[in-house]
Amino acid sequence: MDSNKQIIAIVGPSQLIQYGLTDIIREHLPGFHIYNFKDIQMFENGTRHLKPAAVIIDASIADSGIKAINSLKKENANCSWILLQYQYVSASLISQFDELITIEQNPVEIASLINKSMGKMKDLPNEVKTDNLSERETDVLKLLVTGFSAKEIADRLNISVNTVISHRKNISIKTGIKSLAGLTIYAVANKIITMDSLQK
């Protein structure tokens, strides 16, 4: 296993949910190993040698397993604990987790919440950490992730299309992120854009 990669554990009985979350994390938060566990006991047995950065627990098993979860929280004090909700759960249960993901959220929102719960970009693995973007690169990034083409960005910023392309390359080099989805997460996590601006 690459020792530079952090670990995210997903705990829950549904393979559909596990595979869906795994795909979201791989696409939008590169640089993590993902481990799936069917229940709390399997997670407890399987994480003795792991140090997860985050644990996402299915609400269907969280309520009945909260005592075991609280015990595991003490053993993994530096870990972020996230509840995945797709059925009714009490406010008192939600309050025992660092973050809440709901089944209605889109992949960008889910990845952003996972990222936020782990302390935003400062806690991401080395290959995902970034250098500061210039003011112009930030302008290009804002327009890029909100759906503008290279030509539209060039027109708005009064620069050539080649300059836009050059800025895009520099952004990818500095952030270590090549995909538009990954750059969107970067922009949201670093407050370059808001979730509201993506939904317009």
Backbone as CSV, one residue per row, in Angstrom:
resi,resn,N_x,N_y,N_z,CA_x,CA_y,CA_z,C_x,C_y,C_z
1,MET,0.837,-1.196,0.000,0.000,0.000,0.000,0.870,1.244,0.000
2,ASP,0.539,2.252,-0.769,1.257,3.519,-0.810,1.073,4.230,0.516
3,SER,2.172,4.443,1.250,2.072,5.034,2.585,1.685,6.500,2.547
4,ASN,1.793,7.168,1.359,1.389,8.563,1.249,-0.116,8.721,1.132
5,LYS,-0.811,7.629,0.855,-2.258,7.715,0.655,-3.004,7.529,1.972
6,GLN,-3.976,8.389,2.203,-4.816,8.258,3.381,-5.960,7.301,3.072
7,ILE,-6.664,6.923,4.136,-7.695,5.889,4.019,-9.063,6.447,4.380
8,ILE,-10.051,6.074,3.581,-11.450,6.340,3.909,-12.143,4.992,4.012
9,ALA,-12.846,4.770,5.110,-13.593,3.528,5.308,-15.082,3.808,5.138
10,ILE,-15.766,2.902,4.433,-17.219,2.991,4.253,-17.818,1.760,4.929
11,VAL,-18.733,2.002,5.871,-19.311,0.908,6.653,-20.814,0.864,6.427
12,GLY,-21.301,-0.255,5.887,-22.733,-0.400,5.657,-23.044,-1.649,4.870
13,PRO,-24.282,-2.148,4.975,-24.632,-3.419,4.349,-24.917,-3.350,2.854
14,SER,-25.156,-2.165,2.309,-25.560,-2.050,0.905,-24.355,-1.919,-0.022
15,GLN,-24.167,-2.918,-0.886,-23.078,-2.841,-1.864,-23.314,-1.723,-2.868
16,LEU,-24.561,-1.470,-3.193,-24.896,-0.401,-4.136,-24.389,0.937,-3.600
17,ILE,-24.662,1.215,-2.327,-24.215,2.468,-1.714,-22.695,2.495,-1.601
18,GLN,-22.101,1.373,-1.198,-20.647,1.322,-1.076,-19.959,1.613,-2.402
19,TYR,-20.421,0.954,-3.476,-19.809,1.170,-4.790,-20.037,2.600,-5.278
20,GLY,-21.226,3.141,-5.019,-21.520,4.514,-5.427,-20.613,5.519,-4.739
21,LEU,-20.462,5.392,-3.420,-19.587,6.293,-2.672,-18.130,6.125,-3.088
22,THR,-17.730,4.877,-3.303,-16.352,4.610,-3.734,-16.063,5.326,-5.056
23,ASP,-16.975,5.245,-6.010,-16.794,5.909,-7.306,-16.725,7.428,-7.148
24,ILE,-17.587,7.980,-6.299,-17.589,9.431,-6.067,-16.253,9.875,-5.489
25,ILE,-15.771,9.147,-4.490,-14.505,9.519,-3.854,-13.346,9.393,-4.834
26,ARG,-13.316,8.306,-5.590,-12.220,8.110,-6.547,-12.195,9.194,-7.625
27,GLU,-13.382,9.597,-8.072,-13.453,10.593,-9.140,-13.192,12.002,-8.639
28,HIS,-13.742,12.328,-7.460,-13.714,13.718,-6.992,-12.659,14.012,-5.932
29,LEU,-12.169,12.992,-5.251,-11.127,13.177,-4.230,-10.011,12.169,-4.463
30,PRO,-9.207,12.376,-5.498,-8.160,11.396,-5.787,-7.119,11.371,-4.670
31,GLY,-6.440,10.248,-4.542,-5.362,10.163,-3.575,-5.707,9.447,-2.286
32,PHE,-6.842,8.749,-2.254,-7.243,8.011,-1.057,-7.410,6.529,-1.355
33,HIS,-7.068,5.687,-0.387,-7.442,4.273,-0.435,-8.828,4.169,0.193
34,ILE,-9.712,3.363,-0.395,-11.067,3.191,0.128,-11.253,1.733,0.530
35,TYR,-11.716,1.523,1.761,-11.997,0.184,2.272,-13.478,0.105,2.609
36,ASN,-14.115,-0.988,2.202,-15.537,-1.188,2.475,-15.729,-2.298,3.500
37,PHE,-16.639,-2.059,4.448,-16.958,-3.027,5.491,-18.465,-3.187,5.584
38,LYS,-18.909,-4.422,5.758,-20.343,-4.732,5.778,-21.025,-4.262,7.061
39,ASP,-20.305,-4.312,8.190,-20.900,-3.910,9.466,-19.821,-3.391,10.411
40,ILE,-20.261,-2.937,11.580,-19.351,-2.338,12.558,-18.296,-3.342,13.024
41,GLN,-18.700,-4.578,13.238,-17.763,-5.592,13.731,-16.647,-5.858,12.708
42,MET,-17.026,-5.976,11.437,-16.013,-6.162,10.399,-15.074,-4.964,10.335
43,PHE,-15.627,-3.771,10.477,-14.806,-2.563,10.485,-13.843,-2.586,11.673
44,GLU,-14.360,-2.926,12.846,-13.533,-2.969,14.055,-12.386,-3.972,13.896
45,ASN,-12.689,-5.153,13.362,-11.668,-6.183,13.161,-10.667,-5.792,12.062
46,GLY,-11.162,-5.095,11.054,-10.326,-4.791,9.898,-9.500,-3.535,10.012
47,THR,-9.762,-2.710,11.026,-9.055,-1.422,11.105,-7.998,-1.386,12.196
48,ARG,-7.690,-2.506,12.778,-6.664,-2.513,13.834,-5.315,-2.044,13.286
49,HIS,-5.034,-2.357,12.018,-3.767,-1.940,11.412,-3.932,-0.702,10.525
50,LEU,-5.163,-0.233,10.322,-5.420,0.942,9.490,-5.602,2.172,10.371
51,LYS,-5.305,3.317,9.817,-5.566,4.590,10.497,-6.395,5.451,9.548
52,PRO,-7.714,5.222,9.503,-8.523,5.969,8.529,-8.573,7.462,8.818
53,ALA,-8.591,8.249,7.749,-8.774,9.695,7.869,-10.248,10.016,8.063
54,ALA,-11.102,9.150,7.504,-12.550,9.350,7.622,-13.254,8.002,7.590
55,VAL,-14.362,7.929,8.331,-15.222,6.746,8.314,-16.633,7.217,7.989
56,ILE,-17.222,6.630,6.937,-18.593,6.949,6.552,-19.462,5.766,6.962
57,ILE,-20.440,6.023,7.834,-21.261,4.940,8.379,-22.706,5.087,7.938
58,ASP,-23.233,4.013,7.389,-24.624,3.932,6.949,-25.554,4.089,8.160
59,ALA,-26.543,4.975,8.022,-27.475,5.227,9.125,-28.252,3.974,9.535
60,SER,-28.407,3.020,8.616,-29.179,1.817,8.937,-28.517,0.971,10.021
61,ILE,-27.208,1.148,10.220,-26.530,0.385,11.276,-25.975,1.287,12.376
62,ALA,-26.013,2.601,12.167,-25.404,3.523,13.127,-26.139,3.547,14.460
63,ASP,-27.469,3.568,14.414,-28.250,3.702,15.644,-28.028,2.509,16.577
64,SER,-28.146,1.306,16.035,-27.974,0.108,16.860,-26.517,-0.115,17.253
65,GLY,-25.594,0.467,16.501,-24.171,0.248,16.785,-23.470,1.439,17.402
66,ILE,-24.244,2.399,17.936,-23.637,3.652,18.403,-22.661,3.444,19.561
67,LYS,-22.908,2.471,20.434,-21.964,2.223,21.541,-20.616,1.777,21.002
68,ALA,-20.633,0.849,20.049,-19.392,0.376,19.433,-18.708,1.510,18.667
69,ILE,-19.513,2.342,17.990,-18.958,3.465,17.229,-18.265,4.442,18.168
70,ASN,-18.913,4.771,19.283,-18.312,5.705,20.244,-17.018,5.153,20.834
71,SER,-16.969,3.848,21.037,-15.746,3.213,21.516,-14.636,3.318,20.461
72,LEU,-14.999,3.089,19.197,-14.032,3.184,18.102,-13.558,4.621,17.902
73,LYS,-14.440,5.580,18.166,-14.066,6.987,18.043,-12.928,7.333,18.997
74,LYS,-12.963,6.737,20.185,-11.890,6.985,21.154,-10.567,6.414,20.672
75,GLU,-10.629,5.267,19.992,-9.411,4.633,19.468,-8.882,5.354,18.230
76,ASN,-9.765,6.031,17.520,-9.397,6.746,16.283,-9.746,8.223,16.434
77,ALA,-9.076,8.872,17.379,-9.426,10.249,17.746,-9.205,11.249,16.615
78,ASN,-8.253,10.986,15.733,-7.945,11.927,14.655,-8.749,11.664,13.386
79,CYS,-9.718,10.793,13.493,-10.526,10.379,12.349,-11.815,11.206,12.290
80,SER,-12.269,11.487,11.082,-13.546,12.169,10.887,-14.648,11.122,10.758
81,TRP,-15.759,11.303,11.470,-16.865,10.341,11.472,-18.069,10.963,10.782
82,ILE,-18.507,10.324,9.701,-19.553,10.881,8.834,-20.735,9.921,8.783
83,LEU,-21.921,10.455,8.963,-23.147,9.647,8.899,-23.768,9.783,7.520
84,LEU,-24.098,8.641,6.904,-24.805,8.634,5.623,-26.273,8.351,5.891
85,GLN,-27.128,9.331,5.590,-28.558,9.233,5.916,-29.403,9.080,4.655
86,TYR,-30.220,8.017,4.632,-31.223,7.888,3.573,-32.552,7.430,4.147
87,GLN,-32.639,7.445,5.473,-33.878,7.148,6.179,-33.912,8.069,7.390
88,TYR,-35.029,8.095,8.084,-35.117,8.983,9.244,-34.135,8.542,10.325
89,VAL,-33.400,9.513,10.856,-32.567,9.275,12.036,-32.770,10.450,12.985
90,SER,-32.600,10.193,14.262,-32.849,11.224,15.265,-31.753,12.293,15.239
91,ALA,-32.120,13.479,15.709,-31.152,14.575,15.794,-30.025,14.226,16.757
92,SER,-30.352,13.464,17.802,-29.313,13.093,18.778,-28.267,12.172,18.142
93,LEU,-28.685,11.300,17.220,-27.724,10.444,16.525,-26.853,11.284,15.581
94,ILE,-27.491,12.167,14.822,-26.754,13.027,13.895,-25.697,13.840,14.639
95,SER,-26.044,14.314,15.840,-25.133,15.171,16.604,-23.860,14.451,17.046
96,GLN,-23.850,13.134,16.982,-22.676,12.376,17.407,-21.656,12.178,16.286
97,PHE,-21.962,12.732,15.098,-21.064,12.617,13.950,-20.537,13.992,13.548
98,ASP,-19.379,13.989,12.875,-18.750,15.245,12.451,-19.458,15.871,11.260
99,GLU,-20.062,15.026,10.432,-20.699,15.519,9.210,-21.835,14.583,8.823
100,LEU,-22.777,15.113,8.056,-23.924,14.341,7.591,-23.991,14.405,6.074
101,ILE,-24.058,13.228,5.438,-24.288,13.137,3.992,-25.686,12.564,3.801
102,THR,-26.452,13.153,2.890,-27.766,12.603,2.590,-27.776,12.028,1.180
103,ILE,-28.657,11.093,0.955,-28.715,10.368,-0.319,-29.115,11.284,-1.479
104,GLU,-29.749,12.430,-1.163,-30.202,13.342,-2.226,-29.084,14.231,-2.756
105,GLN,-27.964,14.316,-2.054,-26.905,15.222,-2.474,-26.197,14.701,-3.728
106,ASN,-25.726,15.652,-4.543,-25.019,15.256,-5.753,-23.558,14.929,-5.426
107,PRO,-22.828,14.297,-6.353,-21.445,13.886,-6.068,-20.524,15.013,-5.626
108,VAL,-20.666,16.204,-6.223,-19.817,17.336,-5.841,-20.081,17.726,-4.388
109,GLU,-21.347,17.784,-4.000,-21.683,18.118,-2.615,-21.153,17.068,-1.643
110,ILE,-21.309,15.795,-1.992,-20.844,14.712,-1.126,-19.329,14.783,-0.942
111,ALA,-18.602,14.915,-2.052,-17.141,14.989,-1.965,-16.696,16.215,-1.183
112,SER,-17.396,17.330,-1.370,-17.062,18.554,-0.646,-17.262,18.384,0.861
113,LEU,-18.335,17.709,1.244,-18.588,17.469,2.670,-17.548,16.534,3.279
114,ILE,-17.177,15.494,2.539,-16.128,14.582,3.027,-14.830,15.363,3.206
115,ASN,-14.499,16.159,2.206,-13.283,16.973,2.234,-13.314,17.929,3.425
116,LYS,-14.439,18.613,3.605,-14.610,19.570,4.703,-14.428,18.886,6.054
117,SER,-14.994,17.711,6.203,-14.929,17.021,7.491,-13.503,16.614,7.856
118,MET,-12.652,16.454,6.851,-11.263,16.069,7.109,-10.342,17.277,7.223
119,GLY,-10.896,18.460,7.313,-10.066,19.648,7.490,-9.694,20.335,6.201
120,LYS,-10.498,20.119,5.163,-10.307,20.737,3.857,-8.983,20.335,3.234
121,MET,-8.453,21.143,2.336,-7.328,20.715,1.509,-6.047,20.503,2.296
122,LYS,-5.879,21.150,3.460,-4.626,21.017,4.205,-4.368,19.598,4.660
123,ASP,-5.415,18.782,4.757,-5.233,17.416,5.222,-5.230,16.389,4.102
124,LEU,-5.279,16.833,2.858,-5.264,15.888,1.749,-3.858,15.350,1.537
125,PRO,-3.744,14.186,0.901,-2.420,13.613,0.655,-1.534,14.562,-0.153
126,ASN,-0.219,14.335,-0.092,0.747,15.231,-0.721,0.469,15.465,-2.196
127,GLU,0.051,14.403,-2.915,-0.120,14.577,-4.352,-1.311,15.441,-4.714
128,VAL,-2.170,15.764,-3.718,-3.329,16.599,-3.992,-3.164,18.002,-3.421
129,LYS,-2.133,18.213,-2.578,-1.916,19.543,-2.019,-1.517,20.505,-3.133
130,THR,-1.776,21.790,-2.894,-1.642,22.737,-3.985,-0.744,23.911,-3.642
131,ASP,-0.224,24.538,-4.697,0.403,25.850,-4.579,-0.683,26.885,-4.822
132,ASN,-0.419,28.123,-4.447,-1.414,29.168,-4.643,-1.569,29.493,-6.122
133,LEU,-2.791,29.698,-6.533,-3.075,30.114,-7.903,-2.953,31.632,-8.000
134,SER,-2.546,32.100,-9.174,-2.507,33.547,-9.402,-3.942,34.073,-9.499
135,GLU,-4.071,35.387,-9.442,-5.403,36.004,-9.539,-6.076,35.652,-10.871
136,ARG,-5.308,35.691,-11.964,-5.867,35.386,-13.279,-6.243,33.912,-13.383
137,GLU,-5.400,33.020,-12.837,-5.711,31.593,-12.834,-6.988,31.322,-12.042
138,THR,-7.163,32.054,-10.946,-8.385,31.915,-10.141,-9.606,32.354,-10.947
139,ASP,-9.470,33.452,-11.703,-10.569,33.925,-12.558,-10.944,32.873,-13.598
140,VAL,-9.922,32.279,-14.214,-10.153,31.241,-15.219,-10.821,30.030,-14.582
141,LEU,-10.336,29.630,-13.406,-10.902,28.470,-12.708,-12.382,28.683,-12.386
142,LYS,-12.734,29.861,-11.891,-14.138,30.166,-11.564,-15.046,29.960,-12.769
143,LEU,-14.622,30.495,-13.900,-15.441,30.392,-15.112,-15.453,28.964,-15.657
144,LEU,-14.318,28.317,-15.578,-14.195,26.944,-16.082,-15.145,25.991,-15.366
145,VAL,-15.141,26.031,-14.035,-15.950,25.070,-13.274,-17.436,25.419,-13.252
146,THR,-17.763,26.652,-13.658,-19.180,27.008,-13.745,-19.732,26.832,-15.162
147,GLY,-18.930,26.187,-16.045,-19.488,25.742,-17.322,-19.121,26.544,-18.556
148,PHE,-18.219,27.505,-18.440,-17.854,28.310,-19.607,-16.803,27.593,-20.449
149,SER,-16.911,27.730,-21.767,-15.924,27.149,-22.691,-14.681,28.036,-22.709
150,ALA,-13.603,27.525,-23.315,-12.362,28.302,-23.415,-12.601,29.613,-24.166
151,LYS,-13.388,29.554,-25.246,-13.684,30.777,-26.016,-14.482,31.775,-25.188
152,GLU,-15.484,31.290,-24.454,-16.297,32.177,-23.606,-15.448,32.818,-22.509
153,ILE,-14.536,32.028,-21.932,-13.646,32.562,-20.892,-12.739,33.640,-21.500
154,ALA,-12.195,33.356,-22.679,-11.332,34.329,-23.357,-12.072,35.646,-23.609
155,ASP,-13.319,35.541,-24.086,-14.120,36.742,-24.352,-14.400,37.528,-23.078
156,ARG,-14.743,36.826,-22.011,-15.076,37.495,-20.741,-13.870,38.178,-20.110
157,LEU,-12.701,37.552,-20.241,-11.500,38.085,-19.586,-10.622,38.909,-20.533
158,ASN,-11.068,39.046,-21.790,-10.324,39.807,-22.800,-8.901,39.279,-22.976
159,ILE,-8.799,37.958,-23.100,-7.519,37.305,-23.368,-7.729,36.324,-24.516
160,SER,-6.649,35.786,-25.049,-6.777,34.845,-26.159,-7.153,33.446,-25.650
161,VAL,-7.682,32.634,-26.551,-8.018,31.251,-26.207,-6.756,30.492,-25.805
162,ASN,-5.626,30.782,-26.493,-4.361,30.126,-26.134,-3.933,30.457,-24.712
163,THR,-4.190,31.695,-24.290,-3.855,32.090,-22.919,-4.732,31.349,-21.924
164,VAL,-6.001,31.174,-22.253,-6.911,30.407,-21.393,-6.391,28.975,-21.248
165,ILE,-6.017,28.377,-22.371,-5.500,27.001,-22.363,-4.230,26.911,-21.512
166,SER,-3.369,27.916,-21.636,-2.135,27.963,-20.847,-2.446,28.062,-19.348
167,HIS,-3.424,28.918,-18.999,-3.837,29.035,-17.593,-4.397,27.711,-17.082
168,ARG,-5.184,27.039,-17.915,-5.769,25.752,-17.515,-4.664,24.725,-17.214
169,LYS,-3.638,24.702,-18.053,-2.511,23.790,-17.819,-1.808,24.120,-16.506
170,ASN,-1.587,25.417,-16.264,-0.924,25.841,-15.028,-1.747,25.484,-13.793
171,ILE,-3.067,25.626,-13.904,-3.957,25.272,-12.793,-3.821,23.789,-12.484
172,SER,-3.825,22.961,-13.519,-3.702,21.516,-13.327,-2.358,21.136,-12.729
173,ILE,-1.294,21.815,-13.182,0.044,21.535,-12.640,0.112,21.920,-11.164
174,LYS,-0.397,23.096,-10.829,-0.315,23.588,-9.447,-1.179,22.781,-8.487
175,THR,-2.353,22.380,-8.950,-3.273,21.648,-8.065,-3.044,20.148,-8.093
176,GLY,-2.428,19.657,-9.168,-2.288,18.214,-9.335,-3.589,17.555,-9.752
177,ILE,-4.564,18.360,-10.197,-5.893,17.855,-10.549,-6.142,18.115,-12.031
178,LYS,-6.473,17.058,-12.774,-6.679,17.201,-14.219,-8.148,17.261,-14.605
179,SER,-9.005,16.551,-13.876,-10.414,16.478,-14.279,-11.182,17.724,-13.865
180,LEU,-12.207,18.059,-14.652,-13.066,19.197,-14.324,-13.793,18.957,-13.011
181,ALA,-14.221,17.723,-12.779,-14.905,17.395,-11.519,-13.985,17.637,-10.323
182,GLY,-12.730,17.209,-10.447,-11.767,17.412,-9.368,-11.487,18.883,-9.131
183,LEU,-11.390,19.661,-10.207,-11.167,21.108,-10.067,-12.370,21.794,-9.436
184,THR,-13.548,21.267,-9.708,-14.762,21.822,-9.089,-14.717,21.634,-7.580
185,ILE,-14.331,20.426,-7.133,-14.202,20.165,-5.698,-13.145,21.077,-5.085
186,TYR,-12.031,21.231,-5.775,-10.970,22.116,-5.294,-11.511,23.537,-5.109
187,ALA,-12.252,24.018,-6.108,-12.778,25.389,-6.065,-13.777,25.575,-4.935
188,VAL,-14.641,24.583,-4.722,-15.625,24.663,-3.632,-14.923,24.602,-2.275
189,ALA,-13.999,23.636,-2.125,-13.321,23.444,-0.848,-12.489,24.652,-0.452
190,ASN,-11.949,25.366,-1.451,-11.123,26.542,-1.176,-11.899,27.851,-1.262
191,LYS,-13.235,27.747,-1.331,-14.137,28.903,-1.328,-13.876,29.858,-2.487
192,ILE,-13.419,29.292,-3.603,-13.257,30.083,-4.823,-14.622,30.283,-5.472
193,ILE,-15.472,29.242,-5.368,-16.869,29.335,-5.794,-17.743,28.759,-4.684
194,THR,-19.036,29.004,-4.784,-19.989,28.444,-3.824,-20.801,27.349,-4.514
195,MET,-21.413,26.487,-3.712,-22.302,25.462,-4.274,-23.448,26.104,-5.042
196,ASP,-23.930,27.272,-4.582,-25.042,27.957,-5.256,-24.680,28.351,-6.678
197,SER,-23.435,28.761,-6.893,-23.023,29.190,-8.235,-22.980,28.018,-9.206
198,LEU,-22.799,26.803,-8.695,-22.798,25.616,-9.563,-24.198,25.221,-9.992
199,GLN,-25.185,25.611,-9.195,-26.562,25.178,-9.455,-27.325,26.153,-10.313
200,LYS,-26.695,27.284,-10.685,-27.383,28.276,-11.514,-27.359,27.877,-12.974
